């Protein structure tokens, strides 16, 4: 299975979209809730965000939302400004983004690994190890998937 096909299936599952199966694709609505629950319960954070200037957050699992001390996705998006830029400690952001760009440009697999600080809603600072991969998709556009 190609990376784009996998990403598109994940995207559909997370967003509870389904195919009617008329085009030969599997009916994703049957597995979407189970798959989303699986991703939500992965130990550690899981984040999907757009690989463009906005760095808009597409998805965050429950573990990441909890790490930030938020109660739900809406609170998390508001707290972070709905952007990866709002996740990384402001003092670390420039270096983190430069490191991600450099690693992606110099990696055949378009994988990066960065460490940075975050500030949760209570003002506590936490260190994060972030392992990401740039996914290029005609349907979704370029996105980063991070754990």
C-alpha positions as CSV (number, residue, x, y, z in Angstrom):
1,X,0.0,0.0,0.0
2,X,1.4,3.4,-0.9
3,X,1.9,6.1,1.7
4,X,-0.7,8.4,0.0
5,X,-3.3,5.6,0.1
6,X,-2.6,5.0,3.8
7,X,-2.7,8.7,4.7
8,X,-6.0,9.1,2.8
9,X,-7.5,6.1,4.6
10,X,-6.4,7.5,8.0
11,X,-7.7,10.9,7.1
12,X,-11.1,9.5,6.2
13,X,-11.2,7.4,9.4
14,X,-10.3,10.2,11.7
15,X,-12.9,12.5,10.2
16,X,-15.5,9.8,10.0
17,X,-15.9,10.1,6.3
18,X,-16.8,7.0,4.4
19,X,-16.8,5.7,0.9
20,X,-20.0,4.1,-0.4
21,X,-17.8,1.4,-1.9
22,X,-19.1,2.0,-5.5
23,X,-15.6,2.8,-6.6
24,X,-14.2,-0.4,-5.2
25,X,-12.8,1.2,-2.1
26,X,-13.5,-0.3,1.3
27,X,-16.3,1.2,3.3
28,X,-14.4,3.1,5.9
29,X,-17.4,4.1,8.1
30,X,-17.4,0.6,9.5
31,X,-14.0,1.0,11.0
32,X,-13.7,4.7,11.6
33,X,-14.9,4.8,15.2
34,X,-12.7,1.8,16.2
35,X,-9.7,3.3,14.3
36,X,-10.1,6.7,15.9
37,X,-10.4,5.1,19.4
38,X,-7.2,3.2,18.7
39,X,-5.3,6.4,17.6
40,X,-6.7,8.3,20.6
41,X,-5.4,5.8,23.1
42,X,-1.9,5.4,21.7
43,X,0.4,6.1,24.7
44,X,2.1,9.4,24.0
45,X,0.9,12.2,21.7
46,X,0.0,11.9,18.1
47,X,-0.3,15.0,15.9
48,X,-1.2,15.7,12.3
49,X,-0.6,19.2,11.0
50,X,-0.3,21.0,7.6
51,X,3.2,21.3,6.2
52,X,2.6,24.9,5.1
53,X,3.1,28.3,6.5
54,X,0.0,28.0,8.8
55,X,1.1,24.7,10.3
56,X,-2.7,24.2,11.0
57,X,-3.5,21.3,13.3
58,X,-5.5,18.7,11.5
59,X,-5.7,16.2,14.4
60,X,-4.4,15.6,17.9
61,X,-5.1,12.5,19.9
62,X,-6.4,12.4,23.5
63,X,-2.9,11.8,25.0
64,X,-1.5,15.0,23.4
65,X,-4.5,17.0,24.6
66,X,-4.0,15.6,28.1
67,X,-0.2,16.5,28.0
68,X,-1.3,20.1,27.5
69,X,-3.8,19.9,30.3
70,X,-6.7,20.5,28.0
71,X,-10.1,18.8,28.4
72,X,-11.0,18.4,24.8
73,X,-9.9,19.2,21.2
74,X,-11.7,22.5,21.1
75,X,-9.8,23.7,24.2
76,X,-6.5,22.4,22.8
77,X,-7.0,24.2,19.4
78,X,-7.9,27.4,21.2
79,X,-4.9,27.2,23.5
80,X,-2.4,26.4,20.7
81,X,-4.0,28.9,18.2
82,X,-4.8,25.8,16.0
83,X,-1.1,25.7,14.9
84,X,2.1,23.7,15.5
85,X,3.6,27.1,16.2
86,X,1.4,27.3,19.3
87,X,2.6,23.9,20.6
88,X,6.3,24.6,20.7
89,X,7.7,26.9,23.5
90,X,8.2,30.3,21.8
91,X,11.9,30.3,22.7
92,X,12.4,27.0,20.9
93,X,10.2,27.6,17.8
94,X,12.7,29.0,15.4
95,X,15.3,26.4,16.1
96,X,12.8,23.6,16.0
97,X,11.3,24.7,12.6
98,X,14.8,25.1,11.1
99,X,15.8,21.7,12.3
100,X,12.7,20.0,10.9
101,X,13.2,21.7,7.5
102,X,16.9,20.7,7.4
103,X,16.2,17.1,8.4
104,X,13.3,16.7,5.9
105,X,15.5,18.2,3.1
106,X,18.3,15.8,3.9
107,X,16.3,12.6,4.6
108,X,15.2,10.2,1.8
109,X,12.3,9.1,4.0
110,X,11.4,12.7,4.9
111,X,11.7,11.9,8.6
112,X,12.7,14.3,11.4
113,X,13.4,14.1,15.2
114,X,13.4,17.1,17.4
115,X,13.3,17.9,21.1
116,X,11.6,21.0,22.4
117,X,9.6,22.4,25.4
118,X,5.9,23.0,25.6
119,X,4.0,25.0,28.2
120,X,0.7,23.4,29.3
121,X,-2.4,25.3,30.3
122,X,-1.3,25.5,33.9
123,X,2.1,27.1,33.0
124,X,4.1,23.9,33.5
125,X,7.0,23.3,31.1
126,X,7.5,19.8,29.7
127,X,10.2,18.4,27.4
128,X,8.9,16.7,24.3
129,X,10.6,14.2,21.9
130,X,8.9,14.6,18.6
131,X,9.4,12.1,15.7
132,X,7.7,13.3,12.5
133,X,7.3,12.4,8.9
134,X,6.3,14.6,6.0
135,X,3.6,13.0,3.9
136,X,2.8,14.3,0.5
137,X,-0.7,13.7,-0.6
138,X,-2.7,15.0,-3.6
139,X,-5.9,14.8,-1.5
140,X,-4.7,16.3,1.8
141,X,-1.8,18.4,0.7
142,X,1.5,18.1,2.5
143,X,1.1,17.1,6.2
144,X,3.3,16.2,9.1
145,X,2.4,13.1,11.2
146,X,4.2,13.2,14.6
147,X,4.4,11.1,17.6
